[in-house]
Amino acid sequence: MNCTPRLRRARGFTLIELLVVIAIISVLVS
């Protein structure tokens, strides 16, 4: 198992996680 595919998937998940975190913060702030 190479780490290359994991890095590619990590990038995609990072963007999704960022959006989720921002949404949660927005709800907490409001």
Biopython code that builds the backbone (N, CA, C, O; Angstrom):
import numpy as np
from Bio.PDB.StructureBuilder import StructureBuilder

atoms = [
    (1, "MET", "N", (0.842, -1.210, 0.000)),
    (1, "MET", "CA", (0.000, 0.000, 0.000)),
    (1, "MET", "C", (0.876, 1.258, 0.000)),
    (1, "MET", "O", (1.687, 1.461, 0.903)),
    (2, "ASN", "N", (0.702, 2.078, -1.004)),
    (2, "ASN", "CA", (1.489, 3.320, -1.071)),
    (2, "ASN", "C", (0.753, 4.450, -0.354)),
    (2, "ASN", "O", (-0.458, 4.374, -0.148)),
    (3, "CYS", "N", (1.476, 5.483, 0.021)),
    (3, "CYS", "CA", (0.858, 6.621, 0.731)),
    (3, "CYS", "C", (0.298, 7.640, -0.264)),
    (3, "CYS", "O", (-0.375, 8.592, 0.131)),
    (4, "THR", "N", (0.578, 7.438, -1.557)),
    (4, "THR", "CA", (0.111, 8.407, -2.560)),
    (4, "THR", "C", (-1.415, 8.500, -2.584)),
    (4, "THR", "O", (-1.947, 9.608, -2.503)),
    (5, "PRO", "N", (-2.145, 7.377, -2.694)),
    (5, "PRO", "CA", (-3.614, 7.453, -2.729)),
    (5, "PRO", "C", (-4.185, 8.070, -1.459)),
    (5, "PRO", "O", (-5.189, 8.781, -1.496)),
    (6, "ARG", "N", (-3.530, 7.788, -0.334)),
    (6, "ARG", "CA", (-4.032, 8.345, 0.938)),
    (6, "ARG", "C", (-3.913, 9.864, 0.924)),
    (6, "ARG", "O", (-4.812, 10.561, 1.394)),
    (7, "LEU", "N", (-2.806, 10.381, 0.387)),
    (7, "LEU", "CA", (-2.621, 11.834, 0.350)),
    (7, "LEU", "C", (-3.698, 12.467, -0.535)),
    (7, "LEU", "O", (-4.257, 13.511, -0.196)),
    (8, "ARG", "N", (-3.980, 11.826, -1.667)),
    (8, "ARG", "CA", (-4.999, 12.380, -2.569)),
    (8, "ARG", "C", (-6.353, 12.403, -1.874)),
    (8, "ARG", "O", (-7.077, 13.396, -1.951)),
    (9, "ARG", "N", (-6.695, 11.313, -1.198)),
    (9, "ARG", "CA", (-7.996, 11.268, -0.506)),
    (9, "ARG", "C", (-8.011, 12.257, 0.656)),
    (9, "ARG", "O", (-9.037, 12.880, 0.930)),
    (10, "ALA", "N", (-6.884, 12.401, 1.333)),
    (10, "ALA", "CA", (-6.810, 13.310, 2.481)),
    (10, "ALA", "C", (-7.140, 14.731, 2.023)),
    (10, "ALA", "O", (-7.829, 15.469, 2.727)),
    (11, "ARG", "N", (-6.647, 15.111, 0.842)),
    (11, "ARG", "CA", (-6.919, 16.471, 0.349)),
    (11, "ARG", "C", (-8.413, 16.673, 0.136)),
    (11, "ARG", "O", (-8.963, 17.703, 0.526)),
    (12, "GLY", "N", (-9.069, 15.699, -0.479)),
    (12, "GLY", "CA", (-10.504, 15.820, -0.732)),
    (12, "GLY", "C", (-11.289, 15.905, 0.570)),
    (12, "GLY", "O", (-12.190, 16.731, 0.714)),
    (13, "PHE", "N", (-10.931, 15.032, 1.526)),
    (13, "PHE", "CA", (-11.631, 15.046, 2.810)),
    (13, "PHE", "C", (-11.358, 16.333, 3.566)),
    (13, "PHE", "O", (-12.216, 16.814, 4.306)),
    (14, "THR", "N", (-10.153, 16.903, 3.383)),
    (14, "THR", "CA", (-9.805, 18.136, 4.094)),
    (14, "THR", "C", (-10.769, 19.253, 3.698)),
    (14, "THR", "O", (-11.254, 19.989, 4.558)),
    (15, "LEU", "N", (-11.047, 19.379, 2.408)),
    (15, "LEU", "CA", (-11.954, 20.434, 1.948)),
    (15, "LEU", "C", (-13.341, 20.220, 2.533)),
    (15, "LEU", "O", (-13.974, 21.168, 2.996)),
    (16, "ILE", "N", (-13.814, 18.986, 2.514)),
    (16, "ILE", "CA", (-15.150, 18.697, 3.052)),
    (16, "ILE", "C", (-15.183, 18.984, 4.553)),
    (16, "ILE", "O", (-16.135, 19.579, 5.059)),
    (17, "GLU", "N", (-14.133, 18.554, 5.259)),
    (17, "GLU", "CA", (-14.104, 18.788, 6.713)),
    (17, "GLU", "C", (-14.084, 20.285, 7.006)),
    (17, "GLU", "O", (-14.743, 20.740, 7.941)),
    (18, "LEU", "N", (-13.330, 21.058, 6.211)),
    (18, "LEU", "CA", (-13.278, 22.512, 6.419)),
    (18, "LEU", "C", (-14.680, 23.101, 6.286)),
    (18, "LEU", "O", (-15.085, 23.920, 7.110)),
    (19, "LEU", "N", (-15.419, 22.696, 5.266)),
    (19, "LEU", "CA", (-16.774, 23.220, 5.075)),
    (19, "LEU", "C", (-17.658, 22.844, 6.254)),
    (19, "LEU", "O", (-18.445, 23.666, 6.723)),
    (20, "VAL", "N", (-17.539, 21.617, 6.736)),
    (20, "VAL", "CA", (-18.354, 21.171, 7.874)),
    (20, "VAL", "C", (-17.999, 21.971, 9.117)),
    (20, "VAL", "O", (-18.884, 22.413, 9.849)),
    (21, "VAL", "N", (-16.713, 22.156, 9.356)),
    (21, "VAL", "CA", (-16.281, 22.916, 10.539)),
    (21, "VAL", "C", (-16.797, 24.342, 10.462)),
    (21, "VAL", "O", (-17.283, 24.880, 11.457)),
    (22, "ILE", "N", (-16.698, 24.960, 9.292)),
    (22, "ILE", "CA", (-17.183, 26.342, 9.133)),
    (22, "ILE", "C", (-18.680, 26.398, 9.402)),
    (22, "ILE", "O", (-19.159, 27.326, 10.053)),
    (23, "ALA", "N", (-19.424, 25.410, 8.905)),
    (23, "ALA", "CA", (-20.877, 25.394, 9.111)),
    (23, "ALA", "C", (-21.194, 25.272, 10.598)),
    (23, "ALA", "O", (-22.077, 25.966, 11.102)),
    (24, "ILE", "N", (-20.482, 24.395, 11.304)),
    (24, "ILE", "CA", (-20.718, 24.215, 12.745)),
    (24, "ILE", "C", (-20.400, 25.508, 13.487)),
    (24, "ILE", "O", (-21.147, 25.917, 14.376)),
    (25, "ILE", "N", (-19.296, 26.151, 13.124)),
    (25, "ILE", "CA", (-18.908, 27.401, 13.797)),
    (25, "ILE", "C", (-19.984, 28.457, 13.551)),
    (25, "ILE", "O", (-20.347, 29.199, 14.464)),
    (26, "SER", "N", (-20.492, 28.527, 12.324)),
    (26, "SER", "CA", (-21.533, 29.512, 12.005)),
    (26, "SER", "C", (-22.752, 29.293, 12.891)),
    (26, "SER", "O", (-23.323, 30.257, 13.400)),
    (27, "VAL", "N", (-23.156, 28.046, 13.080)),
    (27, "VAL", "CA", (-24.327, 27.746, 13.914)),
    (27, "VAL", "C", (-24.038, 28.124, 15.360)),
    (27, "VAL", "O", (-24.895, 28.690, 16.039)),
    (28, "LEU", "N", (-22.839, 27.815, 15.833)),
    (28, "LEU", "CA", (-22.492, 28.132, 17.223)),
    (28, "LEU", "C", (-22.470, 29.647, 17.424)),
    (28, "LEU", "O", (-22.945, 30.146, 18.444)),
    (29, "VAL", "N", (-21.926, 30.369, 16.465)),
    (29, "VAL", "CA", (-21.846, 31.835, 16.588)),
    (29, "VAL", "C", (-23.254, 32.433, 16.612)),
    (29, "VAL", "O", (-23.544, 33.320, 17.414)),
    (30, "SER", "N", (-24.130, 31.939, 15.724)),
    (30, "SER", "CA", (-25.487, 32.494, 15.644)),
    (30, "SER", "C", (-26.341, 31.891, 16.756)),
    (30, "SER", "O", (-27.521, 32.219, 16.875)),
]
sb = StructureBuilder()
sb.init_structure("model")
sb.init_model(0)
sb.init_chain("A")
sb.init_seg("    ")
for serial, (resi, resn, name, xyz) in enumerate(atoms, 1):
    if name == "N":
        sb.init_residue(resn, " ", resi, " ")
    sb.init_atom(name, np.array(xyz, "f"), 0.0, 1.0, " ", f" {name:<3s}", serial, name[0])
structure = sb.get_structure()
